[in-house]
Amino acid sequence: MQPRNMSMSGVVDLAAVKAAGEAKQKAEQARAEAARTGQAPVSGARLVFDVDEAGFQQDVLQRSTEVPVVIDFWAEWCEPCKQLGPLLERLAAEYAGKFVLAKIDVDANQMLFQQFGVQGIPAVFAVVAGQPIPLFQGAAPEAQIRQVLDQLVQAAEQQFGIVGAPVDAQAAGEQPAAETPAPVGPYDALLEAANQALDSGDLGGAIQAYKNVLSDDPANPEATLGLAQAELLQRVQDLDPQAVRKEAAENPADVQAQIRAADLDLVGGHVEDAFGRLVDAVKQTAGDDREAARLRLLELFEVIGADDPRVTAARTALARVLF
């Protein structure tokens, strides 16, 4: 049996989780406000950009771990490209940061043209979690393009937990404003008590405290992630680590055994092992078992935090086995 005073110390930084969660919440609120007012709080300069071979790694591959990147292969001499390009740019602004648009001039970037296996232009691909996905070729009708983009956004969110965030148009090109002290939130005292309960091993108390916050504020990011951490610890507190690892080693096709072992890996600080175990489970299974492994992997991503490079690497690995 695991001791009751198990802690996420060394695995999760609650302060970092809180900051990341608040940023995510602000992004979601901005998108909701944009939908309500019909105005997209985005910057065309940030959502649509030219990419060359030198910047492809950073501008496309790395960025695709945070937001789907749609690639428009075009050339100056291509007449259909001149029709499709403005349409894609308009849709990038309309979708308000749910995807970004990278434009690649094939004449100036022959290596990328060949690596993607482009047969003709205009050609549109996407990159999600570092993995290329062909979308369509030619100047397709707008309704068809919208359908493809909707499917892309949905798949990125449901399969990888990748959700883009809106960009403040007024802030584009400006220097960041000086930081001001964050106001005290209405749930700070409750959250502090919940965090202390979590760190002290009072998992039942922590879970109830986080749920109390969420009952009034269902979108509260720190409570959501704190609850995920507490529930993770509760799942493993009565497990026999030796028995779990023995079962997982002897039954590699048993998805529930791999899930239990992954939970133990994460609590023990073996983050890459936990992620790798579940990516392998997704790769080797199908149907409900595959879905169970994928969903638990996404839950563990949330516990660690989307900005952690280990999460980024695991998202890329997950994309490779899913596509």
N, C-alpha and C positions, 0 to 999 in steps of 0.2 A: 504494500500500500504506500502511496506517495504521502509524505507528511502534509498536514493541513496548512502549514504556513508557507506553502509553495508561493513563489513570486515570479512576476514577469521581469524582474530586475535583470538587466543585461540583454534582454530580448526586445522589449518595447519601451520607448521613451514617451511617457504619457504627455509630457509638455509638447513634444514634437507632434504627437498624434493630434493634440488639441489644436495646434496652429494649422496643421494641414487640413483638419476637419473644418475649421472655421473658414479657411480659404475656399474649400469645396462648397460649403454652405452659401457663402457670398456669391459664388459663381452660379449656383442653382437659383438663388433669389434673383440675380440679374437676368438670367434667362427667362424666369417666370414673368418678371416685370416687362421684359421685351415682348413676350407673347401677349401680355395684357394690353400694352399700349400700341402694339403693331410696329414698334421701332426696334431694330436690332442694335444692341449695344456693342458693335463690333467695329474693327478697323480693317478696311480693305487691304491696307498695306501689310497687316499681320496675317490675314486669312488667305491671301493670294500672293505668291512670291515665285520668282524665277529660281531654278535650281540648276547647278552644273555638276560635273563629276567631282570636283574638289569638295563641294559642300553637301554632297548627297548623304554621306554617313550621318552628319549632324542634323541637317535640315529635314531629312526624310526618315531614315531608319530610327534615329534616336527619338525624333518627335512622334513617331508612330506608336510609341509606347504610352503616349498620353492622349492622343487624338488620332482618329483615322486620317491618313494623308491620301488624298486623291491626286493622281498624276495625269496631267494632260500633255501627251506627246504631240508636238505641233511643229510647223515650219512656216516661214514667211511666204513661201510660194504656194502653200496649200490653201485653196479657196474654202473647202469645207471647214478647215481649222478656224478660219476667220468668222464662221458662223457659230461654231461650237464654243470657242474660247470665251466670248462675252457671256454666253448663256451659263457656262460653268461658274464664271466669276460672280454673276448675279445670284446664282443659287448658293454659292459659298457664303455670301453676305446674308441671304435670306435664312439659311440654316443656322446662322448666329453662333458659329464656333463648334457645331457638332462634327464638322470635318474642316480640314484646311486643303487648299488647292495649290499644288506645286506644278509649275509650268516648265517643261523641258523642251528646248529647241533641239530637234534631232540633228540638224546640220552641225551644230556646235558641240554635240555630246553623243557622238557615234557609239562610244563604248556602252553607255546606258541604253541606247536604242537596241543594241545587239544583246545585251544581257537580259533584257526583258522579253526578247524574242518578238519584238513588234513586227508585224507583217505589213502594215500600212498605216497611214495617218489620215485623220486624227485617230488616236488610240488612247483609251482611258483605262488606267489601272488604279488600284488602291494598295496601300501598304498598311497593315495592321499588325502591331507587335513585331515589326521587323519582317513580316512575311508578305510577298507580293500576291495580289489577287487581281486577275483580269476582270474588267467590268464590261466594256463594250468597245466596238470599233466603228468609226464613221460618225457622221452628224446625226445621231439618233433623235427622235422626237422628245420634246421636253417631258411629256407625261412618262415616257419610258425611263428617262434619266432620273426623274424624281423617284420612281419605283425602285430603281437600282440603288440610289443613294439612301432611301429609307431602309432597305434591306441591309446595306452596309453598316449604317449607324446602329441598327438593332443588333446585328451580329456582333459588332465590336463591344457593345455594352453587355449583352447577355452571355457571350462566350468568354470574354476577356475582362469584363469590368472596366473597359476603356470608354470614358465619356469626356468629350471635349468641353472646354469652358469658354464663355464669351470673353471678348476683349473690349475694353472700354475705348471707344473711338476717340474720346477727348484726350485720352492719355497717350495716344500713338505719337511717337517721336518726341515726347516730353520727358524731362528728367523726373524721376520718381520724387514724389513729395516727401517732405520730412515726416518721419513716423511720429504719431501722437499716441499717448498712452491709451490702451484699450479700455473702454468703459467696463465696469463690473456688470456681468450678466446676471439675469434673474435667478439662474440656477447654480452660480459659482459655489455657494456654500454646500449645496446638496452634492454637487459633483466632487468637491474636495473630500467630503465625507465618504463618498462612494470609492474614490481613489484610495483613500486611507484604508478602507475596509478591504479593498482588493490587495493592497500591498501587505496587509497584516494576515491575509489568508482567510478572512471572513467572507467566503465566496457567496454564501446565501445572502448575507447583508448587502454585499456589493451589487449582486444581481438585482435585488429588490430596489435598492437605491437608484440604480440606473433606469430600471423600469418605471419608477415613480417620475423621473424626469421625462422619460419618453411618453408617458401617458398624457402629459401636458404639452410636450414639444416633440412630436414624433420625428422631426428632422434634425434634432440636436446631434451634431457630429461626435462630440466627445462621449456622450452617453451611449450612442450607437456602438462606437468602437470599444468603449470600456465594457459594455455588456458582452461583446464578442470575446474579449479577453477573459472575463470572469467565467463565461460559459465554457470556454476552452479549458480553463483550469479545473472547472467542475467535472468536465468529461473525463479527465485523466486522474483525478485525485484518488479514485478507488481501483485504478488499474495496477496490475502487477507487471512492471516494465519487462522483466525477464520473460514472463509468459507471453506477453504481447509481441515482443520482438521474435521469440521462438516461433510463434504461430505465423507471423508475417514472413519469416524466412522459409518456413516449411510449406507455406501455401501462397506462393506469389500471385496466384490468380484470384485469391479471396480479397475482394475489394474492401470489405468492411475491416478485415485484418490490417490491410495497408493504411486505411484511414485512421484506425486507432494508433498504429505505429507512427504515422505522420504527426498526429497530435502530440505524441510524446516527444518526437524529434523537435518540434517547434518549441515546446515548453522547456526542453533542455538546451535551447539555444542553437540547435543544429538546423538552422533555417533552410540552407540549401538542400540538406538531406530530406527534409519534410517536403519541400517543393518537388524535388527530383522523384521522390517515391510516388507522389500523386500524378505527376506528368507521365511516368511510366505506366501507372494504372490506367490512365486515360488512353494511352497508346495501345495497350494490350487487351482492352475490353470493349464492349459495345452495349448499346441499349441502356437499361436502368443503371447497371453497374458503372458504365462510363460516365453517365450524367451525375451519379453520386460522387464519384471521384473529382469531376470537374467542379461541382458546386462547393465541395469542401475545400478545394484548392483556392477558389475565389474567396471563400470565407477567411482562409489563412492569409491571403493577400491583404485583406482589410485589417487583420490584427497587426501586421507588420507595418503597413503604410505604403501607399502607391508610389511615393517618391524614393523608396529604398531601392538601390540598384539590384538587389537580389530578387525583388519583385519584378523589376523590369526584365531581367534575364529569364525568369521563370515564365513570364507572359510570352516572351519570344519562343521559348521551348514549347509552351502549350500550343501556340499558333502552328508550329511545325507539325505537330501530331494531329491537329484537327483539320488542317487544310491539305 
